[in-house]
Amino acid sequence: MGIVYSILLGCLAGFCAGKLMKGGGFGLIMNLILGLLGGALGGWLFSLLKIELGGIIGQLAAAIVGAVVILWVASFFKK
């Protein structure tokens, strides 16, 4: 169940990050895919910075931060 939970959380993070980014990101499907990667990046960044947010809200916040970072970096390649 953990992997399914992570996938759903990453997709939700990608959707939220697409809404937060100026221009809406890359479209729904690509935002969801980048959200999956962003979830992993956000968890890694938060652990690197020793920031611990508990529960589903904390995990979602970390995933959204990671997804925003990935969408921001990917926006340089879109131009």
All heavy atoms as a GROMACS GRO file, in nm:
protein
  563
    1MET      N    1   0.082  -0.120   0.000
    1MET     CA    2   0.000   0.000   0.000
    1MET      C    3   0.086   0.126   0.000
    1MET      O    4   0.043   0.230  -0.046
    1MET     CB    5  -0.092  -0.003   0.123
    1MET     CG    6  -0.196   0.103   0.123
    1MET     SD    7  -0.312   0.076  -0.012
    1MET     CE    8  -0.424   0.207   0.014
    2GLY      N    9   0.209   0.118   0.048
    2GLY     CA   10   0.297   0.234   0.057
    2GLY      C   11   0.330   0.294  -0.078
    2GLY      O   12   0.335   0.416  -0.092
    3ILE      N   13   0.355   0.211  -0.178
    3ILE     CA   14   0.391   0.263  -0.310
    3ILE      C   15   0.270   0.331  -0.376
    3ILE      O   16   0.286   0.434  -0.440
    3ILE     CB   17   0.452   0.153  -0.399
    3ILE    CG1   18   0.516   0.212  -0.524
    3ILE    CG2   19   0.350   0.050  -0.440
    3ILE    CD1   20   0.648   0.273  -0.498
    4VAL      N   21   0.152   0.275  -0.358
    4VAL     CA   22   0.032   0.336  -0.414
    4VAL      C   23   0.006   0.471  -0.347
    4VAL      O   24  -0.027   0.569  -0.414
    4VAL     CB   25  -0.090   0.242  -0.397
    4VAL    CG1   26  -0.219   0.309  -0.440
    4VAL    CG2   27  -0.068   0.113  -0.474
    5TYR      N   28   0.026   0.476  -0.217
    5TYR     CA   29   0.011   0.600  -0.141
    5TYR      C   30   0.109   0.705  -0.191
    5TYR      O   31   0.072   0.821  -0.210
    5TYR     CB   32   0.032   0.568   0.007
    5TYR     CG   33   0.041   0.688   0.097
    5TYR    CD1   34  -0.073   0.760   0.132
    5TYR    CD2   35   0.163   0.728   0.150
    5TYR    CE1   36  -0.064   0.870   0.215
    5TYR    CE2   37   0.173   0.837   0.233
    5TYR     CZ   38   0.058   0.908   0.265
    5TYR     OH   39   0.067   1.015   0.348
    6SER      N   40   0.233   0.666  -0.214
    6SER     CA   41   0.335   0.759  -0.262
    6SER      C   42   0.302   0.811  -0.402
    6SER      O   43   0.322   0.929  -0.431
    6SER     CB   44   0.472   0.691  -0.264
    6SER     OG   45   0.512   0.658  -0.136
    7ILE      N   46   0.252   0.724  -0.488
    7ILE     CA   47   0.215   0.765  -0.623
    7ILE      C   48   0.100   0.865  -0.618
    7ILE      O   49   0.103   0.968  -0.686
    7ILE     CB   50   0.181   0.642  -0.709
    7ILE    CG1   51   0.308   0.563  -0.738
    7ILE    CG2   52   0.111   0.683  -0.838
    7ILE    CD1   53   0.285   0.429  -0.805
    8LEU      N   54  -0.002   0.836  -0.540
    8LEU     CA   55  -0.116   0.927  -0.529
    8LEU      C   56  -0.074   1.061  -0.470
    8LEU      O   57  -0.117   1.167  -0.517
    8LEU     CB   58  -0.227   0.864  -0.444
    8LEU     CG   59  -0.300   0.747  -0.506
    8LEU    CD1   60  -0.397   0.685  -0.407
    8LEU    CD2   61  -0.372   0.789  -0.632
    9LEU      N   62   0.011   1.057  -0.369
    9LEU     CA   63   0.059   1.181  -0.307
    9LEU      C   64   0.142   1.262  -0.406
    9LEU      O   65   0.128   1.384  -0.414
    9LEU     CB   66   0.141   1.147  -0.182
    9LEU     CG   67   0.170   1.263  -0.089
    9LEU    CD1   68   0.040   1.314  -0.026
    9LEU    CD2   69   0.265   1.219   0.019
   10GLY      N   70   0.227   1.196  -0.484
   10GLY     CA   71   0.307   1.264  -0.585
   10GLY      C   72   0.222   1.326  -0.694
   10GLY      O   73   0.248   1.438  -0.739
   11CYS      N   74   0.119   1.255  -0.736
   11CYS     CA   75   0.028   1.310  -0.838
   11CYS      C   76  -0.046   1.432  -0.785
   11CYS      O   77  -0.061   1.532  -0.856
   11CYS     CB   78  -0.070   1.203  -0.884
   11CYS     SG   79   0.003   1.076  -0.987
   12LEU      N   80  -0.092   1.424  -0.661
   12LEU     CA   81  -0.159   1.539  -0.600
   12LEU      C   82  -0.064   1.657  -0.587
   12LEU      O   83  -0.101   1.772  -0.613
   12LEU     CB   84  -0.216   1.500  -0.463
   12LEU     CG   85  -0.290   1.610  -0.387
   12LEU    CD1   86  -0.411   1.658  -0.466
   12LEU    CD2   87  -0.334   1.558  -0.251
   13ALA      N   88   0.061   1.630  -0.552
   13ALA     CA   89   0.162   1.736  -0.541
   13ALA      C   90   0.188   1.799  -0.677
   13ALA      O   91   0.202   1.920  -0.688
   13ALA     CB   92   0.291   1.680  -0.484
   14GLY      N   93   0.194   1.718  -0.782
   14GLY     CA   94   0.214   1.771  -0.917
   14GLY      C   95   0.099   1.859  -0.961
   14GLY      O   96   0.120   1.963  -1.023
   15PHE      N   97  -0.022   1.818  -0.927
   15PHE     CA   98  -0.140   1.899  -0.961
   15PHE      C   99  -0.135   2.032  -0.888
   15PHE      O  100  -0.154   2.138  -0.949
   15PHE     CB  101  -0.267   1.822  -0.924
   15PHE     CG  102  -0.392   1.901  -0.945
   15PHE    CD1  103  -0.444   1.919  -1.072
   15PHE    CD2  104  -0.459   1.958  -0.838
   15PHE    CE1  105  -0.560   1.993  -1.092
   15PHE    CE2  106  -0.573   2.032  -0.857
   15PHE     CZ  107  -0.624   2.049  -0.984
   16CYS      N  108  -0.106   2.028  -0.758
   16CYS     CA  109  -0.098   2.152  -0.679
   16CYS      C  110   0.015   2.242  -0.727
   16CYS      O  111  -0.002   2.364  -0.736
   16CYS     CB  112  -0.079   2.119  -0.531
   16CYS     SG  113  -0.221   2.038  -0.455
   17ALA      N  114   0.129   2.183  -0.758
   17ALA     CA  115   0.243   2.262  -0.805
   17ALA      C  116   0.211   2.327  -0.939
   17ALA      O  117   0.251   2.442  -0.963
   17ALA     CB  118   0.367   2.174  -0.818
   18GLY      N  119   0.140   2.258  -1.025
   18GLY     CA  120   0.099   2.316  -1.153
   18GLY      C  121   0.008   2.436  -1.134
   18GLY      O  122   0.015   2.533  -1.211
   19LYS      N  123  -0.076   2.430  -1.033
   19LYS     CA  124  -0.164   2.544  -1.003
   19LYS      C  125  -0.087   2.660  -0.942
   19LYS      O  126  -0.123   2.776  -0.963
   19LYS     CB  127  -0.276   2.501  -0.906
   19LYS     CG  128  -0.371   2.400  -0.963
   19LYS     CD  129  -0.447   2.459  -1.079
   19LYS     CE  130  -0.544   2.360  -1.137
   19LYS     NZ  131  -0.609   2.409  -1.255
   20LEU      N  132   0.020   2.630  -0.868
   20LEU     CA  133   0.099   2.736  -0.804
   20LEU      C  134   0.194   2.806  -0.901
   20LEU      O  135   0.225   2.923  -0.882
   20LEU     CB  136   0.182   2.677  -0.689
   20LEU     CG  137   0.106   2.631  -0.566
   20LEU    CD1  138   0.199   2.560  -0.470
   20LEU    CD2  139   0.038   2.748  -0.498
   21MET      N  140   0.240   2.734  -1.001
   21MET     CA  141   0.338   2.790  -1.094
   21MET      C  142   0.271   2.885  -1.193
   21MET      O  143   0.161   2.860  -1.240
   21MET     CB  144   0.407   2.679  -1.173
   21MET     CG  145   0.494   2.590  -1.089
   21MET     SD  146   0.635   2.672  -1.018
   21MET     CE  147   0.729   2.708  -1.163
   22LYS      N  148   0.342   2.992  -1.224
   22LYS     CA  149   0.294   3.088  -1.323
   22LYS      C  150   0.288   3.018  -1.459
   22LYS      O  151   0.382   2.953  -1.500
   22LYS     CB  152   0.390   3.206  -1.330
   22LYS     CG  153   0.346   3.314  -1.425
   22LYS     CD  154   0.445   3.429  -1.423
   22LYS     CE  155   0.403   3.534  -1.523
   22LYS     NZ  156   0.500   3.644  -1.530
   23GLY      N  157   0.176   3.029  -1.526
   23GLY     CA  158   0.160   2.965  -1.656
   23GLY      C  159   0.103   2.824  -1.647
   23GLY      O  160   0.078   2.762  -1.748
   24GLY      N  161   0.083   2.772  -1.528
   24GLY     CA  162   0.020   2.641  -1.511
   24GLY      C  163   0.110   2.522  -1.534
   24GLY      O  164   0.062   2.411  -1.542
   25GLY      N  165   0.237   2.541  -1.550
   25GLY     CA  166   0.327   2.427  -1.566
   25GLY      C  167   0.325   2.373  -1.708
   25GLY      O  168   0.326   2.449  -1.804
   26PHE      N  169   0.315   2.242  -1.721
   26PHE     CA  170   0.329   2.176  -1.851
   26PHE      C  171   0.205   2.101  -1.895
   26PHE      O  172   0.213   2.016  -1.983
   26PHE     CB  173   0.447   2.078  -1.847
   26PHE     CG  174   0.578   2.146  -1.834
   26PHE    CD1  175   0.634   2.168  -1.711
   26PHE    CD2  176   0.645   2.190  -1.946
   26PHE    CE1  177   0.756   2.232  -1.698
   26PHE    CE2  178   0.767   2.254  -1.935
   26PHE     CZ  179   0.822   2.274  -1.811
   27GLY      N  180   0.093   2.124  -1.832
   27GLY     CA  181  -0.027   2.048  -1.862
   27GLY      C  182  -0.047   1.941  -1.755
   27GLY      O  183   0.046   1.906  -1.683
   28LEU      N  184  -0.166   1.890  -1.746
   28LEU     CA  185  -0.204   1.802  -1.636
   28LEU      C  186  -0.118   1.677  -1.630
   28LEU      O  187  -0.061   1.644  -1.524
   28LEU     CB  188  -0.351   1.764  -1.647
   28LEU     CG  189  -0.404   1.673  -1.537
   28LEU    CD1  190  -0.394   1.742  -1.403
   28LEU    CD2  191  -0.545   1.631  -1.565
   29ILE      N  192  -0.104   1.604  -1.737
   29ILE     CA  193  -0.032   1.477  -1.735
   29ILE      C  194   0.115   1.497  -1.700
   29ILE      O  195   0.171   1.427  -1.615
   29ILE     CB  196  -0.046   1.404  -1.871
   29ILE    CG1  197  -0.193   1.375  -1.902
   29ILE    CG2  198   0.036   1.275  -1.871
   29ILE    CD1  199  -0.262   1.286  -1.802
   30MET      N  200   0.178   1.593  -1.765
   30MET     CA  201   0.320   1.617  -1.737
   30MET      C  202   0.340   1.669  -1.595
   30MET      O  203   0.438   1.632  -1.530
   30MET     CB  204   0.377   1.716  -1.840
   30MET     CG  205   0.525   1.720  -1.841
   30MET     SD  206   0.589   1.558  -1.884
   30MET     CE  207   0.760   1.596  -1.900
   31ASN      N  208   0.249   1.752  -1.545
   31ASN     CA  209   0.258   1.799  -1.406
   31ASN      C  210   0.248   1.681  -1.309
   31ASN      O  211   0.318   1.679  -1.208
   31ASN     CB  212   0.150   1.900  -1.375
   31ASN     CG  213   0.178   2.036  -1.433
   31ASN    OD1  214   0.286   2.063  -1.484
   31ASN    ND2  215   0.080   2.122  -1.430
   32LEU      N  216   0.162   1.585  -1.338
   32LEU     CA  217   0.148   1.469  -1.251
   32LEU      C  218   0.276   1.386  -1.251
   32LEU      O  219   0.322   1.340  -1.146
   32LEU     CB  220   0.029   1.383  -1.295
   32LEU     CG  221  -0.109   1.446  -1.282
   32LEU    CD1  222  -0.216   1.350  -1.330
   32LEU    CD2  223  -0.138   1.494  -1.142
   33ILE      N  224   0.335   1.368  -1.369
   33ILE     CA  225   0.460   1.292  -1.378
   33ILE      C  226   0.572   1.364  -1.305
   33ILE      O  227   0.648   1.304  -1.228
   33ILE     CB  228   0.496   1.267  -1.526
   33ILE    CG1  229   0.394   1.172  -1.587
   33ILE    CG2  230   0.637   1.211  -1.539
   33ILE    CD1  231   0.404   1.158  -1.737
   34LEU      N  232   0.582   1.495  -1.328
   34LEU     CA  233   0.685   1.572  -1.258
   34LEU      C  234   0.657   1.578  -1.108
   34LEU      O  235   0.749   1.588  -1.027
   34LEU     CB  236   0.695   1.713  -1.316
   34LEU     CG  237   0.751   1.720  -1.458
   34LEU    CD1  238   0.743   1.862  -1.512
   34LEU    CD2  239   0.893   1.669  -1.465
   35GLY      N  240   0.530   1.569  -1.069
   35GLY     CA  241   0.495   1.565  -0.928
   35GLY      C  242   0.545   1.438  -0.860
   35GLY      O  243   0.584   1.440  -0.744
   36LEU      N  244   0.543   1.327  -0.933
   36LEU     CA  245   0.598   1.203  -0.878
   36LEU      C  246   0.747   1.219  -0.847
   36LEU      O  247   0.795   1.180  -0.742
   36LEU     CB  248   0.578   1.088  -0.976
   36LEU     CG  249   0.434   1.041  -0.996
   36LEU    CD1  250   0.426   0.941  -1.111
   36LEU    CD2  251   0.378   0.983  -0.869
   37LEU      N  252   0.818   1.277  -0.941
   37LEU     CA  253   0.961   1.302  -0.919
   37LEU      C  254   0.982   1.406  -0.810
   37LEU      O  255   1.074   1.396  -0.729
   37LEU     CB  256   1.027   1.349  -1.049
   37LEU     CG  257   1.024   1.251  -1.166
   37LEU    CD1  258   1.073   1.318  -1.293
   37LEU    CD2  259   1.105   1.129  -1.132
   38GLY      N  260   0.895   1.506  -0.807
   38GLY     CA  261   0.904   1.611  -0.706
   38GLY      C  262   0.879   1.560  -0.566
   38GLY      O  263   0.937   1.612  -0.471
   39GLY      N  264   0.794   1.461  -0.553
   39GLY     CA  265   0.770   1.403  -0.421
   39GLY      C  266   0.897   1.342  -0.364
   39GLY      O  267   0.930   1.361  -0.247
   40ALA      N  268   0.970   1.272  -0.449
   40ALA     CA  269   1.097   1.214  -0.405
   40ALA      C  270   1.199   1.324  -0.375
   40ALA      O  271   1.270   1.319  -0.275
   40ALA     CB  272   1.150   1.119  -0.511
   41LEU      N  273   1.205   1.425  -0.462
   41LEU     CA  274   1.299   1.535  -0.441
   41LEU      C  275   1.266   1.612  -0.314
   41LEU      O  276   1.355   1.648  -0.237
   41LEU     CB  277   1.297   1.630  -0.562
   41LEU     CG  278   1.385   1.754  -0.549
   41LEU    CD1  279   1.533   1.713  -0.548
   41LEU    CD2  280   1.358   1.850  -0.662
   42GLY      N  281   1.138   1.638  -0.291
   42GLY     CA  282   1.098   1.712  -0.171
   42GLY      C  283   1.133   1.637  -0.044
   42GLY      O  284   1.182   1.696   0.053
   43GLY      N  285   1.109   1.507  -0.042
   43GLY     CA  286   1.145   1.427   0.074
   43GLY      C  287   1.295   1.429   0.098
   43GLY      O  288   1.341   1.440   0.213
   44TRP      N  289   1.372   1.422  -0.010
   44TRP     CA  290   1.518   1.426   0.002
   44TRP      C  291   1.565   1.563   0.051
   44TRP      O  292   1.651   1.572   0.139
   44TRP     CB  293   1.581   1.391  -0.132
   44TRP     CG  294   1.730   1.398  -0.130
   44TRP    CD1  295   1.815   1.308  -0.073
   44TRP    CD2  296   1.810   1.501  -0.185
   44TRP    NE1  297   1.945   1.350  -0.092
   44TRP    CE2  298   1.945   1.468  -0.159
   44TRP    CE3  299   1.783   1.618  -0.254
   44TRP    CZ2  300   2.050   1.548  -0.200
   44TRP    CZ3  301   1.888   1.698  -0.295
   44TRP    CH2  302   2.020   1.663  -0.269
   45LEU      N  303   1.509   1.671  -0.007
   45LEU     CA  304   1.549   1.806   0.035
   45LEU      C  305   1.516   1.832   0.182
   45LEU      O  306   1.598   1.888   0.254
   45LEU     CB  307   1.479   1.911  -0.052
   45LEU     CG  308   1.532   1.934  -0.191
   45LEU    CD1  309   1.443   2.031  -0.267
   45LEU    CD2  310   1.674   1.986  -0.187
   46PHE      N  311   1.396   1.790   0.224
   46PHE     CA  312   1.358   1.814   0.363
   46PHE      C  313   1.445   1.734   0.459
   46PHE      O  314   1.481   1.782   0.565
   46PHE     CB  315   1.210   1.781   0.384
   46PHE     CG  316   1.118   1.895   0.351
   46PHE    CD1  317   1.134   1.971   0.236
   46PHE    CD2  318   1.014   1.928   0.434
   46PHE    CE1  319   1.050   2.076   0.206
   46PHE    CE2  320   0.929   2.034   0.406
   46PHE     CZ  321   0.948   2.108   0.290
   47SER      N  322   1.481   1.611   0.421
   47SER     CA  323   1.568   1.532   0.509
   47SER      C  324   1.709   1.590   0.511
   47SER      O  325   1.777   1.588   0.613
   47SER     CB  326   1.572   1.386   0.465
   47SER     OG  327   1.638   1.371   0.342
   48LEU      N  328   1.755   1.643   0.398
   48LEU     CA  329   1.886   1.706   0.390
   48LEU      C  330   1.894   1.830   0.479
   48LEU      O  331   1.995   1.855   0.545
   48LEU     CB  332   1.917   1.744   0.245
   48LEU     CG  333   2.055   1.798   0.213
   48LEU    CD1  334   2.159   1.688   0.232
   48LEU    CD2  335   2.060   1.849   0.070
   49LEU      N  336   1.786   1.907   0.481
   49LEU     CA  337   1.778   2.027   0.564
   49LEU      C  338   1.734   1.998   0.707
   49LEU      O  339   1.718   2.090   0.787
   49LEU     CB  340   1.683   2.129   0.500
   49LEU     CG  341   1.724   2.180   0.361
   49LEU    CD1  342   1.613   2.264   0.301
   49LEU    CD2  343   1.853   2.259   0.370
   50LYS      N  344   1.710   1.871   0.737
   50LYS     CA  345   1.666   1.825   0.868
   50LYS      C  346   1.535   1.889   0.911
   50LYS      O  347   1.516   1.927   1.027
   50LYS     CB  348   1.775   1.846   0.972
   50LYS     CG  349   1.904   1.775   0.938
   50LYS     CD  350   1.989   1.749   1.057
   50LYS     CE  351   2.122   1.687   1.028
   50LYS     NZ  352   2.135   1.589   0.928
   51ILE      N  353   1.444   1.902   0.814
   51ILE     CA  354   1.310   1.953   0.841
   51ILE      C  355   1.217   1.832   0.848
   51ILE      O  356   1.211   1.753   0.754
   51ILE     CB  357   1.262   2.048   0.729
   51ILE    CG1  358   1.354   2.169   0.720
   51ILE    CG2  359   1.118   2.090   0.753
   51ILE    CD1  360   1.326   2.259   0.602
   52GLU      N  361   1.148   1.819   0.958
   52GLU     CA  362   1.058   1.706   0.976
   52GLU      C  363   0.916   1.757   0.994
   52GLU      O  364   0.886   1.825   1.091
   52GLU     CB  365   1.100   1.623   1.097
   52GLU     CG  366   1.235   1.555   1.079
   52GLU     CD  367   1.270   1.466   1.196
   52GLU    OE1  368   1.177   1.415   1.263
   52GLU    OE2  369   1.389   1.448   1.220
   53LEU      N  370   0.833   1.725   0.899
   53LEU     CA  371   0.692   1.756   0.907
   53LEU      C  372   0.617   1.623   0.912
   53LEU      O  373   0.631   1.541   0.822
   53LEU     CB  374   0.645   1.837   0.786
   53LEU     CG  375   0.715   1.970   0.763
   53LEU    CD1  376   0.670   2.032   0.633
   53LEU    CD2  377   0.686   2.065   0.878
   54GLY      N  378   0.543   1.601   1.015
   54GLY     CA  379   0.476   1.472   1.032
   54GLY      C  380   0.342   1.465   0.964
   54GLY      O  381   0.282   1.566   0.927
   55GLY      N  382   0.297   1.345   0.944
   55GLY     CA  383   0.164   1.320   0.891
   55GLY      C  384   0.153   1.342   0.741
   55GLY      O  385   0.249   1.372   0.672
   56ILE      N  386   0.033   1.326   0.694
   56ILE     CA  387   0.007   1.337   0.550
   56ILE      C  388   0.024   1.480   0.500
   56ILE      O  389   0.070   1.503   0.389
   56ILE     CB  390  -0.132   1.281   0.515
   56ILE    CG1  391  -0.147   1.268   0.364
   56ILE    CG2  392  -0.242   1.366   0.574
   56ILE    CD1  393  -0.268   1.190   0.322
   57ILE      N  394  -0.011   1.578   0.584
   57ILE     CA  395   0.003   1.718   0.544
   57ILE      C  396   0.150   1.754   0.527
   57ILE      O  397   0.189   1.822   0.431
   57ILE     CB  398  -0.064   1.812   0.647
   57ILE    CG1  399  -0.212   1.779   0.662
   57ILE    CG2  400  -0.045   1.957   0.609
   57ILE    CD1  401  -0.294   1.795   0.534
   58GLY      N  402   0.235   1.708   0.616
   58GLY     CA  403   0.378   1.732   0.606
   58GLY      C  404   0.439   1.666   0.484
   58GLY      O  405   0.522   1.725   0.414
   59GLN      N  406   0.397   1.543   0.456
   59GLN     CA  407   0.446   1.473   0.338
   59GLN      C  408   0.399   1.542   0.210
   59GLN      O  409   0.475   1.554   0.114
   59GLN     CB  410   0.401   1.328   0.338
   59GLN     CG  411   0.466   1.247   0.446
   59GLN     CD  412   0.408   1.107   0.456
   59GLN    OE1  413   0.303   1.078   0.400
   59GLN    NE2  414   0.477   1.020   0.528
   60LEU      N  415   0.275   1.588   0.211
   60LEU     CA  416   0.223   1.660   0.095
   60LEU      C  417   0.297   1.792   0.075
   60LEU      O  418   0.329   1.829  -0.038
   60LEU     CB  419   0.072   1.684   0.110
   60LEU     CG  420   0.004   1.754  -0.007
   60LEU    CD1  421   0.017   1.672  -0.135
   60LEU    CD2  422  -0.143   1.778   0.025
   61ALA      N  423   0.326   1.863   0.184
   61ALA     CA  424   0.400   1.989   0.173
   61ALA      C  425   0.539   1.966   0.115
   61ALA      O  426   0.583   2.040   0.027
   61ALA     CB  427   0.410   2.055   0.311
   62ALA      N  428   0.608   1.862   0.160
   62ALA     CA  429   0.740   1.831   0.107
   62ALA      C  430   0.731   1.795  -0.040
   62ALA      O  431   0.815   1.837  -0.121
   62ALA     CB  432   0.803   1.717   0.187
   63ALA      N  433   0.630   1.718  -0.078
   63ALA     CA  434   0.613   1.678  -0.217
   63ALA      C  435   0.581   1.798  -0.306
   63ALA      O  436   0.631   1.808  -0.418
   63ALA     CB  437   0.504   1.573  -0.228
   64ILE      N  438   0.500   1.890  -0.256
   64ILE     CA  439   0.467   2.009  -0.334
   64ILE      C  440   0.590   2.096  -0.353
   64ILE      O  441   0.614   2.147  -0.464
   64ILE     CB  442   0.352   2.089  -0.268
   64ILE    CG1  443   0.221   2.011  -0.282
   64ILE    CG2  444   0.337   2.227  -0.331
   64ILE    CD1  445   0.104   2.071  -0.206
   65VAL      N  446   0.671   2.113  -0.248
   65VAL     CA  447   0.794   2.191  -0.261
   65VAL      C  448   0.885   2.128  -0.366
   65VAL      O  449   0.939   2.196  -0.454
   65VAL     CB  450   0.866   2.204  -0.125
   65VAL    CG1  451   1.006   2.256  -0.142
   65VAL    CG2  452   0.787   2.293  -0.032
   66GLY      N  453   0.901   1.997  -0.360
   66GLY     CA  454   0.984   1.928  -0.458
   66GLY      C  455   0.929   1.940  -0.599
   66GLY      O  456   1.003   1.960  -0.696
   67ALA      N  457   0.797   1.930  -0.614
   67ALA     CA  458   0.734   1.941  -0.746
   67ALA      C  459   0.750   2.082  -0.802
   67ALA      O  460   0.773   2.099  -0.922
   67ALA     CB  461   0.587   1.902  -0.738
   68VAL      N  462   0.737   2.183  -0.717
   68VAL     CA  463   0.756   2.321  -0.762
   68VAL      C  464   0.900   2.342  -0.809
   68VAL      O  465   0.924   2.404  -0.913
   68VAL     CB  466   0.718   2.422  -0.651
   68VAL    CG1  467   0.768   2.561  -0.682
   68VAL    CG2  468   0.567   2.423  -0.631
   69VAL      N  469   0.996   2.286  -0.736
   69VAL     CA  470   1.136   2.298  -0.776
   69VAL      C  471   1.158   2.232  -0.912
   69VAL      O  472   1.221   2.289  -1.001
   69VAL     CB  473   1.230   2.238  -0.668
   69VAL    CG1  474   1.371   2.223  -0.721
   69VAL    CG2  475   1.228   2.322  -0.542
   70ILE      N  476   1.103   2.113  -0.929
   70ILE     CA  477   1.120   2.042  -1.057
   70ILE      C  478   1.051   2.117  -1.170
   70ILE      O  479   1.108   2.130  -1.280
   70ILE     CB  480   1.068   1.898  -1.047
   70ILE    CG1  481   1.163   1.821  -0.960
   70ILE    CG2  482   1.051   1.836  -1.183
   70ILE    CD1  483   1.170   1.674  -0.977
   71LEU      N  484   0.931   2.168  -1.148
   71LEU     CA  485   0.862   2.245  -1.253
   71LEU      C  486   0.938   2.373  -1.285
   71LEU      O  487   0.945   2.415  -1.400
   71LEU     CB  488   0.719   2.278  -1.210
   71LEU     CG  489   0.620   2.163  -1.216
   71LEU    CD1  490   0.486   2.206  -1.156
   71LEU    CD2  491   0.601   2.114  -1.357
   72TRP      N  492   0.996   2.435  -1.184
   72TRP     CA  493   1.074   2.557  -1.206
   72TRP      C  494   1.197   2.528  -1.291
   72TRP      O  495   1.227   2.600  -1.385
   72TRP     CB  496   1.112   2.617  -1.071
   72TRP     CG  497   1.195   2.741  -1.082
   72TRP    CD1  498   1.153   2.864  -1.124
   72TRP    CD2  499   1.333   2.754  -1.050
   72TRP    NE1  500   1.258   2.953  -1.120
   72TRP    CE2  501   1.369   2.887  -1.075
   72TRP    CE3  502   1.428   2.666  -1.003
   72TRP    CZ2  503   1.498   2.934  -1.054
   72TRP    CZ3  504   1.555   2.713  -0.981
   72TRP    CH2  505   1.590   2.846  -1.007
   73VAL      N  506   1.268   2.421  -1.258
   73VAL     CA  507   1.386   2.384  -1.336
   73VAL      C  508   1.344   2.343  -1.478
   73VAL      O  509   1.408   2.383  -1.576
   73VAL     CB  510   1.464   2.270  -1.266
   73VAL    CG1  511   1.570   2.210  -1.358
   73VAL    CG2  512   1.527   2.320  -1.137
   74ALA      N  513   1.237   2.268  -1.490
   74ALA     CA  514   1.191   2.223  -1.622
   74ALA      C  515   1.143   2.340  -1.707
   74ALA      O  516   1.149   2.334  -1.831
   74ALA     CB  517   1.079   2.121  -1.605
   75SER      N  518   1.098   2.449  -1.644
   75SER     CA  519   1.052   2.564  -1.721
   75SER      C  520   1.165   2.630  -1.801
   75SER      O  521   1.141   2.693  -1.902
   75SER     CB  522   0.985   2.668  -1.630
   75SER     OG  523   1.081   2.731  -1.548
   76PHE      N  524   1.291   2.612  -1.755
   76PHE     CA  525   1.405   2.665  -1.830
   76PHE      C  526   1.424   2.592  -1.963
   76PHE      O  527   1.474   2.647  -2.059
   76PHE     CB  528   1.533   2.657  -1.748
   76PHE     CG  529   1.535   2.753  -1.633
   76PHE    CD1  530   1.540   2.706  -1.503
   76PHE    CD2  531   1.531   2.891  -1.654
   76PHE    CE1  532   1.543   2.794  -1.396
   76PHE    CE2  533   1.533   2.980  -1.548
   76PHE     CZ  534   1.538   2.932  -1.418
   77PHE      N  535   1.384   2.464  -1.966
   77PHE     CA  536   1.399   2.385  -2.088
   77PHE      C  537   1.280   2.403  -2.181
   77PHE      O  538   1.287   2.364  -2.297
   77PHE     CB  539   1.416   2.238  -2.052
   77PHE     CG  540   1.540   2.211  -1.975
   77PHE    CD1  541   1.534   2.185  -1.839
   77PHE    CD2  542   1.663   2.215  -2.036
   77PHE    CE1  543   1.649   2.161  -1.766
   77PHE    CE2  544   1.779   2.191  -1.964
   77PHE     CZ  545   1.773   2.165  -1.829
   78LYS      N  546   1.170   2.457  -2.130
   78LYS     CA  547   1.050   2.478  -2.210
   78LYS      C  548   1.066   2.592  -2.308
   78LYS      O  549   1.009   2.592  -2.416
   78LYS     CB  550   0.932   2.506  -2.117
   78LYS     CG  551   0.799   2.516  -2.185
   78LYS     CD  552   0.688   2.537  -2.085
   78LYS     CE  553   0.554   2.550  -2.152
   78LYS     NZ  554   0.447   2.573  -2.056
   79LYS      N  555   1.149   2.691  -2.273
   79LYS     CA  556   1.165   2.810  -2.353
   79LYS      C  557   1.244   2.786  -2.478
   79LYS      O  558   1.313   2.706  -2.508
   79LYS     CB  559   1.232   2.921  -2.273
   79LYS     CG  560   1.144   2.967  -2.160
   79LYS     CD  561   1.213   3.073  -2.078
   79LYS     CE  562   1.124   3.113  -1.962
   79LYS     NZ  563   1.180   3.213  -1.879
   0.00000   0.00000   0.00000
